[in-house]
Amino acid sequence: MGLKILAFGEVLWGIINDQSHIGGAPLNPAVIVPNRGNKPSIINAVGSDSLGYQSTIIIPDIGISTVYLSKVLFPTGTVPVEHQGCYSGVVEQCRYCKID
């Protein structure tokens, strides 16, 4: 029986060359947890927008429970990523700022 692991924090979508890629500091390492027989969940909030909807589909598909994932009326978090992996900052007033 595997461990129950709880990740807390943002799910961000990196915008690279006008394409969206799901990620975020707690989500990235949680992706490998199911492969080791563990049961991860994420505590987070996503927006009631298309990226939030996509998050609710993708996250369970990779084996992470969304039982603690809520939807809020703010946009889902995005971060513009420039060439060579540099980012120019997280968009303010988005859903992960509103986790209750």
C-alpha contacts under 8 A as a table, 3 or more apart, distances in Angstrom:
res1	aa1	res2	aa2	distance
1	M	37	G	7.24
1	M	38	N	7.57
2	G	36	R	7.74
2	G	37	G	5.06
2	G	38	N	4.14
2	G	39	K	6.52
3	L	37	G	7.65
3	L	38	N	4.78
3	L	39	K	6.07
4	K	38	N	6.08
4	K	39	K	4.81
4	K	40	P	5.79
4	K	41	S	7.77
5	I	38	N	7.19
5	I	39	K	6.05
5	I	40	P	4.51
5	I	41	S	6.25
6	L	40	P	5.72
6	L	41	S	4.95
6	L	42	I	5.69
6	L	43	I	7.17
7	A	26	P	5.55
7	A	27	L	7.11
7	A	30	A	7.03
7	A	40	P	7.26
7	A	41	S	6.19
7	A	42	I	4.65
7	A	43	I	6.14
8	F	26	P	6.26
8	F	42	I	5.77
8	F	43	I	4.74
8	F	44	N	6.44
9	G	24	G	7.96
9	G	25	A	7.39
9	G	26	P	5.88
9	G	42	I	7.63
9	G	43	I	6.40
9	G	44	N	5.70
9	G	96	Y	6.98
10	E	24	G	5.79
10	E	25	A	6.95
10	E	26	P	6.81
10	E	27	L	7.60
10	E	44	N	6.09
10	E	45	A	7.59
10	E	77	G	7.62
10	E	96	Y	5.19
11	V	22	I	7.12
11	V	23	G	5.78
11	V	24	G	4.71
11	V	25	A	7.56
11	V	26	P	7.48
11	V	27	L	6.30
11	V	44	N	7.13
11	V	46	V	7.50
11	V	77	G	6.85
11	V	96	Y	7.32
12	L	22	I	6.05
12	L	23	G	5.24
12	L	24	G	4.79
12	L	76	T	7.30
12	L	77	G	4.89
12	L	78	T	5.26
12	L	79	V	6.86
13	W	20	S	5.82
13	W	21	H	5.20
13	W	22	I	4.47
13	W	23	G	5.82
13	W	24	G	7.38
13	W	51	L	7.71
13	W	76	T	7.86
13	W	77	G	6.21
13	W	78	T	4.60
13	W	79	V	6.28
14	G	19	Q	7.98
14	G	20	S	5.62
14	G	21	H	5.07
14	G	22	I	6.37
14	G	23	G	6.97
14	G	78	T	5.73
14	G	79	V	4.95
14	G	80	P	5.88
14	G	81	V	6.16
15	I	18	D	5.77
15	I	19	Q	5.43
15	I	20	S	4.68
15	I	21	H	6.46
15	I	78	T	6.82
15	I	79	V	6.05
15	I	80	P	4.76
15	I	81	V	5.68
16	I	19	Q	5.24
16	I	20	S	6.48
16	I	21	H	7.56
16	I	80	P	6.58
16	I	81	V	5.29
16	I	82	E	6.67
17	N	82	E	7.83
22	I	55	S	7.52
23	G	27	L	5.86
23	G	28	N	5.61
24	G	27	L	5.23
24	G	28	N	5.83
25	A	28	N	5.76
25	A	29	P	7.41
26	P	29	P	6.20
26	P	30	A	6.44
26	P	42	I	7.89
27	L	30	A	5.02
27	L	31	V	6.36
27	L	42	I	7.41
28	N	31	V	5.60
28	N	32	I	7.97
29	P	32	I	5.97
29	P	33	V	7.17
30	A	33	V	5.19
30	A	34	P	7.73
30	A	40	P	6.53
30	A	64	I	7.39
31	V	34	P	6.87
31	V	62	I	6.63
31	V	63	G	7.50
31	V	64	I	7.29
32	I	35	N	5.42
32	I	36	R	7.04
33	V	36	R	5.47
33	V	37	G	7.06
33	V	38	N	5.62
33	V	39	K	7.04
33	V	40	P	6.47
34	P	37	G	5.27
34	P	38	N	4.98
34	P	39	K	5.85
34	P	40	P	6.73
34	P	62	I	7.92
34	P	63	G	5.82
34	P	64	I	7.30
35	N	38	N	7.28
39	K	63	G	7.72
39	K	64	I	7.10
39	K	65	S	7.73
40	P	63	G	7.46
40	P	64	I	5.19
40	P	65	S	6.21
41	S	64	I	5.27
41	S	65	S	4.39
41	S	66	T	6.12
41	S	67	V	7.21
41	S	68	Y	7.22
42	I	64	I	7.00
42	I	65	S	6.53
42	I	66	T	6.14
42	I	67	V	7.85
42	I	68	Y	6.26
42	I	69	L	6.71
43	I	66	T	7.63
43	I	68	Y	4.92
43	I	69	L	5.59
44	N	68	Y	6.66
44	N	69	L	4.95
44	N	70	S	6.45
44	N	96	Y	6.59
44	N	99	I	6.15
45	A	69	L	5.41
45	A	70	S	4.58
45	A	71	K	5.37
45	A	72	V	6.49
45	A	95	R	5.78
45	A	96	Y	5.64
45	A	98	K	7.14
45	A	99	I	5.57
46	V	52	G	4.91
46	V	55	S	7.50
46	V	69	L	7.25
46	V	70	S	6.29
46	V	71	K	4.97
46	V	72	V	6.23
46	V	74	F	7.86
46	V	75	P	7.37
46	V	76	T	5.12
46	V	77	G	7.58
46	V	95	R	5.42
46	V	96	Y	6.80
47	G	51	L	7.37
47	G	52	G	4.86
47	G	53	Y	7.87
47	G	71	K	5.41
47	G	72	V	5.07
47	G	73	L	5.76
47	G	74	F	5.14
47	G	75	P	4.59
47	G	76	T	4.27
47	G	77	G	7.82
47	G	94	C	7.54
47	G	95	R	5.48
48	S	52	G	5.71
48	S	53	Y	6.90
48	S	71	K	5.87
48	S	72	V	6.01
48	S	73	L	5.73
48	S	74	F	7.00
48	S	75	P	6.82
48	S	76	T	7.44
49	D	52	G	5.20
49	D	53	Y	6.22
49	D	75	P	6.43
49	D	76	T	6.86
50	S	53	Y	5.01
50	S	54	Q	6.12
51	L	54	Q	4.98
51	L	55	S	6.07
51	L	76	T	6.09
52	G	55	S	4.99
52	G	56	T	6.48
52	G	71	K	7.57
52	G	75	P	7.82
52	G	76	T	5.54
53	Y	56	T	5.24
53	Y	57	I	6.68
54	Q	57	I	5.17
54	Q	58	I	6.07
55	S	58	I	5.21
55	S	59	I	5.78
56	T	59	I	5.90
56	T	60	P	6.90
56	T	66	T	7.21
57	I	60	P	6.13
57	I	61	D	6.47
58	I	61	D	5.04
58	I	62	I	6.47
59	I	62	I	5.46
59	I	63	G	6.79
59	I	64	I	5.62
59	I	65	S	7.31
59	I	66	T	7.16
60	P	63	G	5.03
60	P	64	I	4.92
60	P	65	S	5.64
60	P	66	T	6.51
61	D	64	I	7.36
65	S	68	Y	7.70
66	T	69	L	4.89
72	V	75	P	7.99
72	V	95	R	6.31
72	V	98	K	7.64
73	L	95	R	7.46
74	F	93	Q	7.08
74	F	94	C	5.23
74	F	95	R	4.96
75	P	93	Q	7.73
75	P	94	C	4.94
75	P	95	R	5.67
76	T	94	C	5.76
76	T	95	R	5.31
76	T	96	Y	7.46
77	G	90	V	7.38
77	G	91	V	6.58
77	G	94	C	5.27
77	G	95	R	6.15
77	G	96	Y	6.61
78	T	90	V	6.31
78	T	91	V	5.96
79	V	87	Y	6.83
79	V	88	S	7.28
79	V	89	G	6.05
79	V	90	V	4.70
79	V	91	V	6.10
80	P	87	Y	5.78
80	P	88	S	6.04
80	P	89	G	6.93
80	P	90	V	7.38
81	V	85	G	6.15
81	V	86	C	5.70
81	V	87	Y	4.20
81	V	88	S	6.49
82	E	85	G	6.04
82	E	86	C	5.25
82	E	87	Y	5.61
82	E	88	S	7.23
83	H	86	C	6.29
91	V	94	C	6.74
93	Q	97	C	6.39
94	C	97	C	5.82
94	C	98	K	7.33
95	R	98	K	5.22
95	R	99	I	7.03
96	Y	99	I	5.60
